[in-house]
């Protein structure tokens, strides 16, 4: 899971062109939105698109748990991992 978390942290930094933070500085438990990393809904959309391209996962925008999947790097890693397991 650590390798997947690292990959997602790098994906976030690269996708959003974050210049003032490195992937290693993002705590896997840190909130991505609001008081945490401070991302917004446009950032979530960009991350979602990149996750779909990179990992081939499907993101259902009608899923009532969608916001919890994007709550932190660790939550995203668990979501992606579950999606990949279901696909295989």
C-alpha positions in Angstrom: 0.0 0.0 0.0 2.9 2.4 0.7 4.1 2.2 -2.9 0.6 3.0 -4.1 0.3 5.9 -1.7 3.7 7.2 -3.0 2.5 6.9 -6.5 -0.8 8.8 -5.7 1.1 11.5 -3.9 3.4 12.0 -7.0 0.3 11.9 -9.2 -1.3 14.7 -7.2 1.8 16.9 -7.2 2.4 16.4 -11.0 -1.3 16.7 -12.0 -1.9 19.9 -10.1 1.6 21.3 -10.8 2.1 21.9 -7.1 5.3 23.9 -6.9 5.5 24.6 -3.1 5.2 21.0 -1.9 6.8 17.8 -2.8 5.1 14.4 -2.9 7.0 13.3 0.2 5.7 16.2 2.2 2.1 15.0 1.8 1.0 13.0 4.9 -1.1 10.0 3.7 -3.6 10.8 6.4 -3.8 14.5 5.7 -7.1 15.9 4.4 -6.8 16.8 0.8 -9.5 19.5 1.0 -10.3 22.3 3.3 -7.9 22.7 6.2 -5.6 20.0 5.0 -3.8 20.4 1.6 -6.4 23.0 0.6 -7.5 21.5 -2.7 -10.8 22.4 -4.3 -13.4 20.6 -6.5 -11.6 21.4 -9.7 -8.5 19.7 -8.3 -10.6 16.7 -7.4 -11.9 16.5 -10.9 -8.3 16.7 -12.3 -7.1 14.0 -9.9 -10.1 11.8 -10.7 -9.4 12.0 -14.4 -5.7 11.2 -13.9 -6.5 8.3 -11.6 -8.8 6.8 -14.3 -6.1 7.2 -16.9 -3.2 5.9 -14.8 -4.9 3.0 -13.0 -7.9 2.3 -15.2 -10.3 2.7 -12.3 -13.9 3.8 -12.8 -15.2 6.7 -10.7 -18.9 6.8 -10.3 -19.9 10.4 -9.7 -23.2 9.2 -8.2 -21.5 7.1 -5.5 -22.6 8.5 -2.1 -19.2 7.6 -0.7 -17.2 9.5 -3.4 -16.1 12.3 -1.0 -14.8 9.8 1.5 -12.6 8.2 -1.3 -11.0 11.6 -1.9 -10.6 12.5 1.7 -6.8 11.6 1.9 -4.1 9.9 0.0 -4.6 6.8 2.1 -8.3 6.7 1.3 -7.6 7.2 -2.4 -5.0 4.3 -2.3 -7.6 2.0 -0.6 -10.2 3.0 -3.2 -7.8 2.4 -6.1 -6.7 -0.9 -4.6 -10.3 -2.1 -4.2 -11.0 -1.1 -7.8 -8.0 -3.0 -9.1 -8.9 -6.1 -7.1 -12.5 -6.1 -8.4 -11.2 -5.7 -12.0 -9.0 -8.8 -11.8 
